């Protein structure tokens, strides 16, 4: 059975989001020293800032996984 064009568009959008997400997380680790210096954050406080980002990221991964299972794309 041939894939519908809508499915390929959706796959392309999901791939684009994955790439943007990967670049964003990589950029955060590169920018962390500059952010820390500009905001005068010690390593402990910078760890709290990064931890807050990644905790919300993990929680939304759970919600996104549930939504993906709940609503089939095919």
KOLDREN-988512 format. One line per 3 residues: number of its first residue (from 1); their letters; for each residue x, y negated, z negated of N, C-alpha, C. Coordinates in Angstrom, 3 decimals, decimal comma. Atoms other than C-alpha are relative to their C-alpha. Layout:
// residues N
NUM) a) X Y Z X Y Z X Y Z | ...
END
This chain:
// residues 74
1) xxx) 0,835 1,171 0,000 0,000 0,000 0,000 0,885 -1,241 0,000 | -0,815 1,209 -0,132 1,458 -3,351 1,029 -0,350 -1,000 -1,105 | 0,208 1,037 1,009 1,911 -6,077 -1,560 -0,691 -1,202 0,633
4) xxx) 0,643 1,217 -0,472 -0,317 -9,082 -1,173 0,970 -1,165 -0,136 | -0,911 1,152 0,091 1,456 -12,413 -0,529 -0,059 -0,690 -1,362 | 0,132 0,632 1,315 0,100 -13,739 -3,838 0,923 0,657 -1,021
7) xxx) -0,871 -0,710 0,941 2,032 -11,054 -5,717 1,458 -0,402 0,194 | -1,383 0,402 -0,254 5,291 -12,027 -4,025 0,257 -1,418 -0,475 | -0,152 1,359 0,524 4,701 -15,671 -4,902 0,156 0,042 -1,512
10) xxx) -0,079 -0,139 1,445 4,136 -14,686 -8,512 1,352 0,571 -0,431 | -1,310 -0,571 0,311 7,284 -12,554 -8,550 1,090 -1,054 0,169 | -0,973 1,068 -0,224 9,261 -15,472 -7,105 -0,031 -1,044 -1,100
13) xxx) 0,116 0,975 1,085 7,923 -17,867 -9,722 0,563 0,555 -1,310 | -0,544 -0,617 1,206 8,744 -15,444 -12,531 1,528 0,081 0,041 | -1,459 -0,035 -0,141 12,279 -15,022 -11,185 0,591 -1,391 -0,203
16) xxx) -0,485 1,375 0,165 12,705 -18,811 -11,000 -0,032 -0,423 -1,463 | 0,091 0,328 1,419 11,520 -19,196 -14,591 1,086 0,711 -0,791 | -1,056 -0,749 0,694 13,946 -16,491 -15,729 1,359 -0,655 0,205
19) xxx) -1,282 0,666 -0,277 16,861 -18,275 -14,034 0,085 -1,319 -0,769 | 0,000 1,271 0,734 15,883 -21,659 -15,514 0,182 0,242 -1,495 | -0,122 -0,346 1,415 15,536 -20,065 -18,953 1,439 0,385 -0,344
22) xxx) -1,378 -0,427 0,236 18,968 -18,460 -18,676 0,951 -1,200 0,015 | -0,853 1,191 -0,088 20,612 -21,735 -17,617 -0,226 -0,902 -1,206 | 0,324 0,837 1,152 18,815 -23,596 -20,415 0,669 0,520 -1,263
25) xxx) -0,635 -0,562 1,197 20,033 -21,216 -23,109 1,522 -0,103 0,081 | -1,447 0,146 -0,160 23,558 -21,283 -21,690 0,447 -1,437 -0,191 | -0,327 1,421 0,144 23,541 -25,063 -21,519 -0,072 -0,471 -1,437
28) xxx) 0,120 0,379 1,399 22,464 -25,312 -25,134 1,283 0,313 -0,766 | -1,244 -0,350 0,700 25,586 -23,521 -26,333 1,158 -0,899 0,437 | -1,051 0,905 -0,474 27,787 -25,764 -24,164 -0,204 -1,398 -0,574
31) xxx) 0,298 1,347 0,484 26,036 -28,943 -25,346 0,028 -0,117 -1,523 | 0,074 0,027 1,466 25,989 -27,970 -29,038 1,099 -0,844 -0,651 | -1,012 0,858 0,646 29,365 -29,576 -29,918 -0,254 -1,492 0,202
34) xxx) 0,280 1,416 -0,243 28,381 -32,872 -28,284 -1,206 -0,469 -0,804 | 1,187 0,350 0,786 24,961 -32,854 -29,942 0,378 -0,129 -1,473 | -0,428 0,009 1,393 26,561 -32,053 -33,293 0,804 -1,258 -0,322
37) xxx) -0,819 1,192 0,231 29,078 -34,882 -32,949 -0,843 -1,274 0,054 | 0,801 1,222 -0,150 26,529 -37,455 -31,783 -0,971 -0,200 -1,156 | 0,964 0,102 1,092 24,025 -36,680 -34,526 0,630 0,184 -1,374
40) xxx) -0,751 -0,176 1,249 26,735 -36,160 -37,202 -0,539 1,180 -0,808 | 0,481 -1,211 0,655 25,575 -32,629 -37,997 1,181 0,898 -0,347 | -1,036 -0,963 0,366 27,807 -30,294 -39,940 -0,398 1,365 0,582
43) xxx) 0,315 -1,305 -0,611 28,012 -26,656 -38,768 -1,242 0,681 -0,579 | 1,167 -0,637 0,617 25,355 -25,512 -41,244 -1,286 -0,601 0,559 | 1,208 0,655 -0,527 22,802 -28,086 -40,075 -0,174 0,286 1,488
46) xxx) 0,113 -0,336 -1,421 23,604 -27,391 -36,438 -0,502 1,432 0,159 | 0,515 -1,362 -0,009 22,997 -23,726 -37,172 -1,498 0,052 -0,252 | 1,442 0,065 0,274 19,573 -24,605 -38,573 -0,745 -0,484 1,243
49) xxx) 0,630 0,512 -1,221 18,753 -26,596 -35,411 -0,059 1,098 1,066 | -0,021 -1,073 -0,998 19,820 -23,747 -33,122 -0,890 1,165 -0,416 | 0,853 -1,074 0,495 18,048 -21,218 -35,328 -1,473 -0,318 0,237
52) xxx) 1,390 0,395 -0,239 14,795 -23,181 -35,055 -0,369 0,199 1,461 | 0,257 -0,182 -1,428 15,082 -23,158 -31,274 -0,183 1,480 0,324 | 0,058 -1,408 -0,364 15,742 -19,423 -31,050 -1,121 0,746 -0,727
55) xxx) 1,148 -0,635 0,669 13,074 -18,492 -33,616 -1,288 -0,277 0,759 | 1,196 0,300 -0,792 10,409 -20,300 -31,624 0,051 0,736 1,328 | -0,168 -0,748 -1,247 11,812 -18,692 -28,485 -0,411 1,463 -0,199
58) xxx) 0,338 -1,402 0,268 11,487 -15,223 -30,048 -1,496 0,166 -0,228 | 1,437 -0,102 0,252 7,929 -15,886 -31,251 -0,779 -0,106 1,305 | 0,708 0,156 -1,264 6,854 -17,034 -27,795 0,268 1,183 0,929
61) xxx) -0,240 -1,214 -0,772 8,479 -13,955 -26,250 -1,035 1,069 -0,381 | 1,021 -0,948 0,444 6,109 -11,847 -28,356 -1,366 -0,361 0,584 | 1,288 0,430 -0,550 3,111 -13,912 -27,280 -0,042 0,202 1,518
64) xxx) -0,051 -0,190 -1,449 4,206 -13,827 -23,631 -0,091 1,463 0,388 | 0,086 -1,436 -0,262 4,655 -10,065 -23,739 -1,406 0,523 -0,185 | 1,378 -0,415 0,224 1,198 -9,613 -25,190 -0,887 -0,464 1,145
67) xxx) 0,803 0,513 -1,112 -0,309 -11,836 -22,491 0,261 0,786 1,285 | -0,342 -0,761 -1,193 1,539 -9,926 -19,778 -0,652 1,380 -0,033 | 0,664 -1,301 0,124 0,147 -6,651 -21,113 -1,519 -0,132 0,092
70) xxx) 1,454 0,193 0,038 -3,352 -8,067 -21,566 -0,579 -0,281 1,378 | 0,504 0,395 -1,306 -3,778 -9,601 -18,101 0,916 0,546 1,073 | -0,806 -0,635 -1,040 -2,490 -7,409 -15,313 0,128 -0,927 1,197
73) xx) -0,213 0,866 -1,156 -0,978 -9,210 -12,321 -0,295 0,707 1,308 | 0,279 -0,730 -1,228 -1,777 -6,489 -9,804 -1,478 0,190 0,215
END
